[in-house]
Structures are given as C-alpha cells and as structure tokens.
Amino acid sequence: MNFIKKILHSFYPKLFYLIVFLIPSQLAYHFWPQYSFVYGLRIDYLSVAVYLTDILIFVYIIFFFLNNKKKIIFNKESTVSLFAFIIFIIINIFYSKQKELSFFKWIKILEYLVFSFTVSKNKFLTNNKIYKTFCYSVLFFGMIGLLQVIRGSTLGGLFYFLGERSFSFVTPGISLLNIFNLSFLKPYSTFSHPNSFAGYLLAVFVYLWFWKTKNNKNIYLKYLTIFFICILLLLTFSMGALFSLFIVLISSFFSLFSKLKRIKYISLLIIVTSVLLPIISVFLLRYKNSFSDSVTERLLLSEMSGQMFKSNFVLGVGLNNFISYLPSLEALRVPFWFLQPVHNIFLLFTVETGLVGIGIFFLGFNKYINYLIQNNKKVFIYILLSIFMTGFFDHYWLTLQQNMLLMFLFLGLSKNKQTK
C-alpha cells in the first residue's frame, strides 16, 4: 500500500505538468451522431469528441481523489450552491432543442470545473515549474506554427498525433495574411484557427509577464518566450488578441489599473455591452455596406442571437444548441457558411442558458473577482481581462477544447495557495 502511495505521489505532480504542456494539442477521436449534421454537413462544434487531454485530466482527477479522499470537506454554502447549479443544468438540458448536445457540453463543463477544483487543492505545485512548463509548451507548439508559415502548409508526420490538421495556403477557406500583395499562411499550430491560437498565446503572455524570478536562466527563458509570443501574435493578425495585448501592456506600464476594482467595472461593461449586442447590431446593419464581410457576418450572427433570445429568454435554447437552432430562423434564410456560434462568449452563453444562466454567471463572476481583488491576485485579474476582451470578439473560450481548458486551468491556479 505504501508502495502504491509513493507511485501516486511521484506520478501525480508530473501528470499535471504534462497536461499543462499538452494544452495546445487537439488529438481526439470524434463521434458523428445524427444531430451533429446540419444541412447534411458535419459540424465540428456539434460532434462528440474525446481528447487526449480529457483522458489525462480524468486520470489526474482520479489520482487527486485517491490522495485526498479524507481531506475534502464541503461547507453548507458550497453544497447548496452546487445542488442549485446541478438543478439548473438538468432544467437547461430538458428544455434544449437538442438534448444530447446540451448534455455532452455540460459534461465537458463539469469535467473542467472538477479539474479546476483539483488544481486549486494541489499542494505539489511550484510557481517556477508551472511558468517553465508554459514556456516549453509555447516554444514547442509555437515553432510548429512558425514552420507552417515558412512552409506554407502544415508539417504532417508525427505532428498529426498532436492534432495538427492537413492543409496549405491554397486550401479553400484557410486563413491567410496578405503583405505587399503576397499571401502567407497564418500560424495554426495544432489549433483549429489562428484566432484560437492567438487567444492561447495572449493568456500565456499575460501569465508570463508577471513572472518574478531572480534566476538568470529563468529570466532568459521568460523573455525568449515572450518575444516569440509577440512574433506569433503578429503573424496570426488576430485583431482582438492584438488589441487586448496592447491594453494589457499599456495598463501595466502606466499602472492604469492600480486600483484593481476598475478592472471589475470594465469587465461588467463588457458583459452588459455583449448582452445588448443584438440591439446594437440591428442599428449598425443599416450601414452594412460600410463594414467588411467579416464584421457584417458577426453583426448578422448577433442579430440572429436576438431572435433566438426573444423566444427563449428565460432558460435559453440549451447549451451548445446555438448552431442547431440557426436553421429554424427561416425568416433570416441562414446560409450554410453561417453555421457557427455568435462571436461573443457572453452573448452566446446568454442565448444558450437564458436570463437564469447569465444571472448565475454574474453572481459567480462577482464573487470570483472580489476574491481576486481581496487577495491581490493581479496576474489572474489581467488574465481574466484579456479573456473577456478577446471573448467580446470571438467564441473560442466557450467552444474550443484548448482555450476552455486553459481558462479553467487558470481558474484553478488562481485559487491555489501555492501560486501567487
């Protein structure tokens, strides 16, 4: 028995750092049930996928409870809150258009919440090891993205087993960067889109930016990784991520948010503006000829969100049901290329979970950010701000494996007493 405990204590911390390193990977096995097809097309967002990182997280959670089964105590408030949350989940699934879609998405959310909880209670974590693991991960997966830009296509071979997809700069619909009338493939690395990759890089950049180390090797590693991230972010040309990076750097240099409560109010403004986007979009679409096609597409999806919300404003259309609900908006004649989530995480969550869901989120957000402010968790407040700003322009923090996993990992780290 002691031998088994020694193995658990030895392997358990290493498993955590392996998960952190492999966050950018997207190796998965996809299942394609009937409800994952819309207009006869397979929609990635609607497939049931089991990722390598899911398996590692499952093992990690089991090891955690084997190590801590007698130490976990839930207070009355936490138990009541958890029970109420589970009841809401059941109701949201029951009233969903596609119950299976909602069920599997909630399973994913619960998986990440449990993972986040185990990370918050992990006593084996050390700050420098976490930072260094992120550096090695960014340098490795970032190099894959950089080589894709240089080569003009994906690398293939062994990188397929990390989730790299096969394409080149002539593949229809691929994201290209145009410089002086020359087209370059944007870096995808092992992500499904450069914007998703940029969101990951941005959040890790903020985390590393606040790394305080006196070790010369660590200092070199930190600034090498930060420099590499900046190059990759420029190559992704993700305007949301670049704008967020600019705000983080300016506010850090000039101490614009010396009073951390200001970030709370900015975050609240982002949430409120997001929920009001359908109304704003209807007005802006009167001048749609003044916008690019990508902006117009985002505005139209926001308008469609308003249509959904009108008929399902209490409980929403069901988590992960946005795309499957789109074809029912016959008055708007939804074309197949619109089969994607609205590009705003707060509006998406509001439409899918209704006023009840966004109300629960608001209560949780208020409690969480007050905790960060009271404990002076500055780095995680800035990470939260960067997620909120990029989440205003895109949906990947709620829809894609790597970004969701990173977000919940930071949630757990922010509540761990071992991390600063």
C-alpha positions as CSV (number, residue, x, y, z in Angstrom):
1,M,0.0,0.0,0.0
2,N,2.8,2.4,0.8
3,F,4.5,1.5,-2.5
4,I,1.3,2.5,-4.3
5,K,1.1,5.8,-2.4
6,K,4.7,6.5,-3.4
7,I,3.9,5.9,-7.0
8,L,0.9,8.2,-6.8
9,H,2.9,11.0,-5.1
10,S,5.6,10.7,-7.7
11,F,3.4,10.5,-10.8
12,Y,0.6,12.8,-9.7
13,P,2.6,16.1,-10.0
14,K,4.3,15.1,-13.3
15,L,0.8,14.3,-14.8
16,F,-0.3,17.9,-14.0
17,Y,2.7,19.4,-15.8
18,L,2.1,17.1,-18.8
19,I,-1.4,18.3,-19.0
20,V,-0.2,22.0,-19.0
21,F,2.4,21.2,-21.7
22,L,-0.2,19.5,-23.9
23,I,-3.0,22.1,-23.6
24,P,-2.4,23.2,-27.2
25,S,-2.7,19.7,-28.6
26,Q,-6.1,18.6,-30.0
27,L,-5.6,14.9,-30.7
28,A,-9.1,13.5,-30.4
29,Y,-11.5,10.8,-31.5
30,H,-14.7,12.3,-32.9
31,F,-18.1,10.7,-32.9
32,W,-20.6,11.9,-35.5
33,P,-24.2,11.2,-34.3
34,Q,-27.1,12.4,-36.5
35,Y,-27.6,15.6,-34.5
36,S,-24.0,16.7,-35.4
37,F,-25.1,17.2,-39.0
38,V,-26.9,20.4,-40.2
39,Y,-27.9,20.8,-43.8
40,G,-26.2,17.4,-44.3
41,L,-22.9,18.9,-43.3
42,R,-20.7,17.6,-40.4
43,I,-20.3,20.4,-37.9
44,D,-17.2,20.1,-35.7
45,Y,-18.7,22.1,-32.8
46,L,-21.6,19.5,-32.6
47,S,-19.5,16.3,-32.7
48,V,-18.8,14.3,-29.5
49,A,-15.0,14.3,-29.1
50,V,-12.8,12.6,-26.6
51,Y,-9.4,14.4,-26.5
52,L,-6.1,13.1,-25.2
53,T,-6.2,15.9,-22.6
54,D,-9.6,14.6,-21.5
55,I,-8.1,11.2,-20.7
56,L,-5.2,12.8,-18.9
57,I,-7.5,15.0,-16.9
58,F,-9.7,12.0,-16.0
59,V,-6.6,10.1,-14.6
60,Y,-5.4,13.2,-12.8
61,I,-8.8,13.7,-11.1
62,I,-8.8,10.0,-10.0
63,F,-5.3,10.4,-8.6
64,F,-6.3,13.5,-6.7
65,F,-9.3,11.9,-5.0
66,L,-7.2,8.8,-4.2
67,N,-4.7,11.1,-2.5
68,N,-7.3,13.4,-0.8
69,K,-10.4,11.3,-0.2
70,K,-10.4,12.1,3.6
71,K,-9.4,15.7,3.3
72,I,-12.1,17.1,1.1
73,I,-14.8,18.9,3.1
74,F,-17.6,20.9,1.5
75,N,-19.3,23.6,3.6
76,K,-23.0,24.1,3.7
77,E,-23.0,27.1,1.3
78,S,-20.9,25.3,-1.3
79,T,-23.1,22.2,-1.1
80,V,-26.3,24.3,-1.6
81,S,-24.7,26.2,-4.5
82,L,-23.6,23.0,-6.2
83,F,-27.0,21.4,-5.8
84,A,-28.8,24.5,-7.3
85,F,-26.3,24.5,-10.2
86,I,-27.0,20.8,-10.9
87,I,-30.7,21.5,-10.9
88,F,-30.2,24.3,-13.4
89,I,-28.2,22.1,-15.6
90,I,-30.9,19.4,-15.6
91,I,-33.6,22.0,-16.5
92,N,-31.4,23.6,-19.3
93,I,-30.9,20.1,-20.8
94,F,-34.6,19.2,-20.5
95,Y,-35.7,22.4,-22.4
96,S,-32.9,22.2,-25.1
97,K,-33.7,21.8,-28.8
98,Q,-31.1,19.0,-29.0
99,K,-30.9,17.5,-25.5
100,E,-27.8,15.3,-26.4
101,L,-25.8,18.4,-27.5
102,S,-26.6,20.2,-24.2
103,F,-25.9,17.1,-22.1
104,F,-22.4,16.4,-23.5
105,K,-21.5,20.1,-23.3
106,W,-22.5,20.2,-19.7
107,I,-20.5,17.1,-19.1
108,K,-17.5,18.9,-20.5
109,I,-18.1,22.0,-18.3
110,L,-18.4,19.8,-15.2
111,E,-15.2,18.0,-16.2
112,Y,-13.3,21.3,-16.3
113,L,-14.9,22.5,-13.1
114,V,-13.8,19.4,-11.2
115,F,-10.3,19.7,-12.8
116,S,-10.2,23.3,-11.8
117,F,-11.2,22.3,-8.2
118,T,-8.4,19.7,-8.0
119,V,-5.8,22.2,-9.3
120,S,-6.9,24.7,-6.6
121,K,-6.2,22.0,-3.9
122,N,-3.0,20.6,-5.4
123,K,-0.2,21.1,-2.8
124,F,2.6,19.8,-5.1
125,L,2.6,22.8,-7.4
126,T,5.5,25.2,-7.6
127,N,5.4,28.6,-9.4
128,N,8.6,28.2,-11.4
129,K,7.8,24.8,-12.7
130,I,4.4,26.0,-13.9
131,Y,5.9,29.0,-15.7
132,K,8.7,26.9,-17.2
133,T,6.2,24.3,-18.5
134,F,4.2,27.0,-20.2
135,C,7.4,28.4,-21.8
136,Y,8.5,25.0,-23.1
137,S,5.0,24.4,-24.4
138,V,4.8,27.7,-26.2
139,L,8.2,27.3,-27.7
140,F,7.4,23.8,-29.0
141,F,3.9,24.4,-30.3
142,G,4.8,27.9,-31.4
143,M,7.6,26.5,-33.6
144,I,5.1,24.3,-35.3
145,G,3.1,27.4,-36.2
146,L,6.1,29.3,-37.3
147,L,7.3,26.5,-39.6
148,Q,3.8,26.3,-41.1
149,V,4.1,30.0,-42.1
150,I,7.5,29.4,-43.6
151,R,6.5,26.2,-45.4
152,G,3.0,27.4,-46.5
153,S,1.4,24.2,-45.3
154,T,1.1,22.0,-42.2
155,L,4.1,19.8,-41.3
156,G,2.3,16.4,-41.1
157,G,4.1,13.3,-39.9
158,L,4.3,12.9,-36.2
159,F,2.7,16.3,-35.6
160,Y,-0.6,14.7,-36.8
161,F,-0.7,12.9,-33.4
162,L,-0.7,16.2,-31.6
163,G,-3.8,17.2,-33.5
164,E,-2.3,19.2,-36.5
165,R,-4.7,19.2,-39.4
166,S,-3.7,18.9,-43.0
167,F,-3.9,22.0,-45.2
168,S,-1.9,24.5,-47.2
169,F,-2.2,28.2,-48.2
170,V,-4.3,27.1,-51.3
171,T,-6.9,25.2,-49.2
172,P,-10.3,26.9,-49.7
173,G,-11.4,28.9,-46.6
174,I,-7.9,28.9,-45.0
175,S,-6.8,32.0,-43.1
176,L,-4.1,34.0,-45.0
177,L,-2.1,37.0,-44.2
178,N,-1.6,39.4,-47.1
179,I,1.5,41.6,-47.0
180,F,2.5,43.7,-50.1
181,N,0.2,41.6,-52.3
182,L,1.9,38.4,-51.1
183,S,-0.2,35.8,-49.3
184,F,1.2,33.8,-46.3
185,L,-0.4,31.1,-44.3
186,K,-1.3,32.3,-40.8
187,P,0.1,30.1,-38.0
188,Y,-2.4,27.4,-36.9
189,S,0.0,25.2,-34.9
190,T,-2.3,22.4,-33.6
191,F,-5.3,24.7,-33.2
192,S,-8.3,24.8,-35.4
193,H,-8.0,28.5,-36.2
194,P,-5.3,31.2,-35.8
195,N,-7.6,33.3,-33.6
196,S,-7.9,30.4,-31.2
197,F,-4.1,30.1,-31.2
198,A,-3.8,33.8,-30.6
199,G,-6.1,33.7,-27.6
200,Y,-4.0,30.9,-26.0
201,L,-0.8,32.9,-26.7
202,L,-2.3,36.1,-25.2
203,A,-3.4,34.5,-21.9
204,V,0.0,32.7,-21.5
205,F,1.8,36.0,-22.4
206,V,-0.1,37.8,-19.5
207,Y,0.8,34.9,-17.1
208,L,4.5,35.1,-18.0
209,W,4.6,38.9,-18.0
210,F,4.0,38.8,-14.2
211,W,6.6,36.0,-13.6
212,K,9.0,37.3,-10.9
213,T,12.2,35.3,-11.0
214,K,15.8,36.1,-10.0
215,N,17.3,33.0,-11.7
216,N,19.2,34.1,-14.8
217,K,18.2,31.0,-16.8
218,N,14.6,31.6,-16.0
219,I,14.8,35.3,-17.0
220,Y,16.3,34.4,-20.4
221,L,13.6,31.7,-20.8
222,K,10.8,34.1,-19.9
223,Y,11.8,36.9,-22.3
224,L,12.7,34.5,-25.1
225,T,9.2,33.0,-24.8
226,I,7.5,36.5,-24.6
227,F,9.4,37.7,-27.7
228,F,8.4,34.5,-29.5
229,I,4.8,35.0,-28.5
230,C,4.8,38.6,-29.8
231,I,6.1,37.4,-33.2
232,L,3.4,34.7,-33.4
233,L,0.6,37.1,-32.4
234,L,1.6,39.5,-35.2
235,L,1.6,36.6,-37.6
236,T,-1.9,35.4,-36.5
237,F,-3.0,39.0,-37.1
238,S,-5.9,38.4,-34.6
239,M,-7.1,42.0,-34.1
240,G,-9.0,41.0,-30.9
241,A,-5.8,39.5,-29.3
242,L,-3.5,42.3,-30.5
243,F,-5.9,44.9,-29.2
244,S,-6.1,43.1,-25.8
245,L,-2.3,42.7,-25.7
246,F,-2.0,46.5,-26.3
247,I,-4.4,47.3,-23.4
248,V,-2.5,44.9,-21.0
249,L,0.9,46.4,-21.9
250,I,-0.2,50.0,-21.7
251,S,-2.1,49.4,-18.4
252,S,0.9,47.6,-16.9
253,F,3.4,50.2,-18.0
254,F,1.4,53.2,-16.8
255,S,-0.4,51.5,-13.9
256,L,-3.8,52.4,-15.3
257,F,-5.4,49.8,-13.2
258,S,-3.5,50.5,-9.9
259,K,-6.9,50.2,-8.3
260,L,-7.9,46.7,-9.3
261,K,-11.6,47.4,-8.8
262,R,-11.5,49.4,-12.1
263,I,-11.0,46.1,-14.0
264,K,-14.1,44.8,-12.3
265,Y,-16.2,47.7,-13.7
266,I,-14.6,47.3,-17.2
267,S,-15.4,43.6,-17.1
268,L,-19.0,44.4,-16.2
269,L,-19.2,46.9,-19.0
270,I,-18.0,44.2,-21.5
271,I,-20.7,41.8,-20.2
272,V,-23.5,44.3,-20.4
273,T,-22.5,45.6,-23.9
274,S,-22.3,41.9,-25.1
275,V,-25.8,41.2,-24.0
276,L,-27.0,44.3,-25.7
277,L,-25.2,43.5,-29.0
278,P,-28.4,42.2,-30.8
279,I,-29.9,45.7,-30.4
280,I,-26.7,47.4,-31.4
281,S,-26.3,45.1,-34.4
282,V,-29.7,45.9,-35.8
283,F,-28.8,49.6,-35.9
284,L,-25.3,49.0,-37.4
285,L,-26.6,46.7,-40.1
286,R,-28.4,49.6,-41.6
287,Y,-24.9,50.7,-42.7
288,K,-23.6,47.2,-43.5
289,N,-22.0,48.4,-46.8
290,S,-19.6,50.4,-44.7
291,F,-18.2,47.2,-43.0
292,S,-16.0,44.3,-44.2
293,D,-17.7,41.0,-44.8
294,S,-16.3,39.5,-41.6
295,V,-17.7,42.4,-39.5
296,T,-21.1,42.1,-41.3
297,E,-21.1,38.4,-40.6
298,R,-20.6,39.0,-36.9
299,L,-23.3,41.6,-36.8
300,L,-25.8,39.2,-38.5
301,L,-25.0,36.4,-36.1
302,S,-25.6,38.9,-33.2
303,E,-29.0,39.9,-34.8
304,M,-29.9,36.2,-35.0
305,S,-28.9,35.8,-31.4
306,G,-31.6,38.4,-30.6
307,Q,-34.2,36.4,-32.5
308,M,-33.3,33.3,-30.5
309,F,-33.3,35.1,-27.2
310,K,-36.8,36.6,-27.8
311,S,-38.4,33.2,-27.9
312,N,-36.2,31.5,-25.2
313,F,-35.2,34.3,-22.9
314,V,-35.7,32.5,-19.5
315,L,-33.8,29.3,-19.9
316,G,-32.2,29.8,-23.4
317,V,-32.1,27.4,-26.3
318,G,-29.8,24.9,-24.5
319,L,-26.1,24.9,-24.0
320,N,-24.3,24.2,-27.3
321,N,-27.6,24.5,-29.2
322,F,-26.9,27.8,-31.0
323,I,-25.8,26.3,-34.3
324,S,-28.5,23.6,-34.4
325,Y,-31.2,26.3,-33.8
326,L,-30.0,28.6,-36.6
327,P,-31.8,26.8,-39.5
328,S,-35.2,27.3,-37.7
329,L,-34.7,31.1,-38.2
330,E,-36.3,30.8,-41.7
331,A,-37.1,34.5,-41.9
332,L,-33.4,35.2,-41.9
333,R,-32.5,32.5,-44.5
334,V,-29.4,31.2,-42.8
335,P,-26.8,30.0,-45.4
336,F,-24.5,27.1,-44.6
337,W,-21.4,29.2,-44.0
338,F,-23.3,30.9,-41.1
339,L,-23.3,27.6,-39.2
340,Q,-21.0,28.9,-36.4
341,P,-21.5,30.3,-32.9
342,V,-22.0,34.0,-32.4
343,H,-18.6,35.7,-32.0
344,N,-19.1,36.8,-28.4
345,I,-18.9,34.4,-25.4
346,F,-21.3,36.4,-23.1
347,L,-24.0,36.7,-25.8
348,L,-23.5,33.1,-26.7
349,F,-23.9,32.0,-23.1
350,T,-26.9,34.2,-22.6
351,V,-28.7,32.9,-25.7
352,E,-28.0,29.3,-24.7
353,T,-28.8,29.5,-21.0
354,G,-31.2,32.4,-20.8
355,L,-31.6,35.1,-18.1
356,V,-31.2,32.4,-15.4
357,G,-27.9,31.2,-16.8
358,I,-26.4,34.7,-17.2
359,G,-27.7,35.6,-13.8
360,I,-25.8,32.6,-12.3
361,F,-22.7,33.6,-14.2
362,F,-23.0,37.1,-13.0
363,L,-23.2,36.0,-9.3
364,G,-20.2,33.7,-9.8
365,F,-18.2,36.3,-11.6
366,N,-18.9,38.9,-8.9
367,K,-17.8,36.5,-6.1
368,Y,-14.7,35.4,-8.0
369,I,-13.4,38.8,-9.0
370,N,-13.9,40.1,-5.4
371,Y,-11.8,37.2,-4.3
372,L,-9.1,38.1,-6.8
373,I,-9.1,41.7,-5.7
374,Q,-9.1,41.0,-1.9
375,N,-6.2,38.6,-2.4
376,N,-4.3,40.9,-4.8
377,K,-4.2,38.2,-7.5
378,K,-3.1,40.7,-10.0
379,V,-1.9,38.3,-12.7
380,F,-5.2,36.4,-12.8
381,I,-7.2,39.7,-12.9
382,Y,-5.3,40.7,-16.0
383,I,-5.7,37.2,-17.5
384,L,-9.5,37.5,-16.8
385,L,-9.5,40.9,-18.5
386,S,-7.7,39.5,-21.6
387,I,-10.1,36.6,-21.8
388,F,-13.1,39.0,-21.5
389,M,-11.7,41.3,-24.2
390,T,-11.0,38.6,-26.7
391,G,-14.2,36.9,-25.7
392,F,-16.0,40.0,-26.8
393,F,-14.8,39.5,-30.4
394,D,-14.8,35.7,-30.6
395,H,-16.3,32.5,-29.2
396,Y,-13.4,30.1,-28.8
397,W,-13.2,30.4,-24.9
398,L,-16.6,28.6,-24.8
399,T,-16.4,26.4,-27.8
400,L,-12.9,25.0,-28.4
401,Q,-11.0,22.5,-26.2
402,Q,-7.7,24.1,-25.8
403,N,-9.0,27.6,-24.9
404,M,-11.6,26.2,-22.5
405,L,-9.0,24.0,-20.8
406,L,-6.6,26.9,-20.4
407,M,-9.3,29.2,-18.9
408,F,-10.3,26.6,-16.3
409,L,-6.7,25.8,-15.5
410,F,-6.1,29.5,-14.7
411,L,-9.3,29.5,-12.6
412,G,-7.9,26.6,-10.5
413,L,-4.4,28.2,-10.2
414,S,-5.8,31.5,-9.1
415,K,-7.4,29.7,-6.1
416,N,-4.3,27.6,-5.2
417,K,-2.5,28.9,-2.2
418,Q,0.8,27.7,-3.6
419,T,0.6,30.1,-6.6
420,K,0.8,33.9,-6.5
